[in-house]
């Protein structure tokens, strides 16, 4: 099963949802490997650069939590996002 790094920002939207970001690259084969990158300075620098690029220099706010999620959790988040955008019915 694939694992992904997920960023939780300290900010919330008006509808109560939370600002988050999931790195789809790189992916990891297990949670332990994913989590190990969250304590590695070189990897942290890559994540910071990725966030700055993704948000064009202005993130939604300070980072509160960084964690790893598995493929099933990622798929559910994507399903909810598409539903919110009106791209699926259920």
GICOR-V179437 format. One record per pair of residues at least 24 apart in sequence whose ideal C-beta (glycine too) atoms are under 7 Angstrom apart, sorted by sequence separation. I is the first residue (numbers start at 1). J is the second residue. D is the distance in whole Angstrom. If there is no record, write none. Layout:
i=[I & I]
j=[J & J]
d=[D & D]
//
This chain:
i=[3 & 23 & 2 & 3 & 3 & 23 & 3 & 38 & 5 & 21 & 3 & 5 & 5 & 21 & 35 & 34 & 31 & 19 & 5 & 19 & 7 & 11 & 9 & 11 & 9 & 10 & 9 & 10 & 22 & 9 & 9 & 10 & 9 & 22 & 7 & 8 & 8 & 7 & 5 & 6 & 6 & 5 & 6 & 4 & 3 & 4 & 3 & 1 & 2 & 1 & 4]
j=[27 & 47 & 27 & 28 & 30 & 50 & 31 & 66 & 34 & 51 & 34 & 37 & 38 & 54 & 68 & 68 & 68 & 60 & 47 & 61 & 51 & 60 & 59 & 61 & 60 & 61 & 61 & 62 & 74 & 62 & 63 & 64 & 64 & 77 & 63 & 64 & 65 & 66 & 66 & 67 & 68 & 68 & 69 & 68 & 68 & 69 & 70 & 70 & 71 & 71 & 74]
d=[7 & 7 & 4 & 4 & 6 & 6 & 6 & 5 & 6 & 6 & 4 & 7 & 7 & 7 & 5 & 4 & 5 & 4 & 7 & 7 & 7 & 5 & 7 & 3 & 5 & 5 & 5 & 5 & 6 & 7 & 6 & 4 & 6 & 7 & 6 & 5 & 4 & 6 & 7 & 6 & 7 & 6 & 5 & 7 & 5 & 6 & 6 & 5 & 4 & 5 & 5]
//
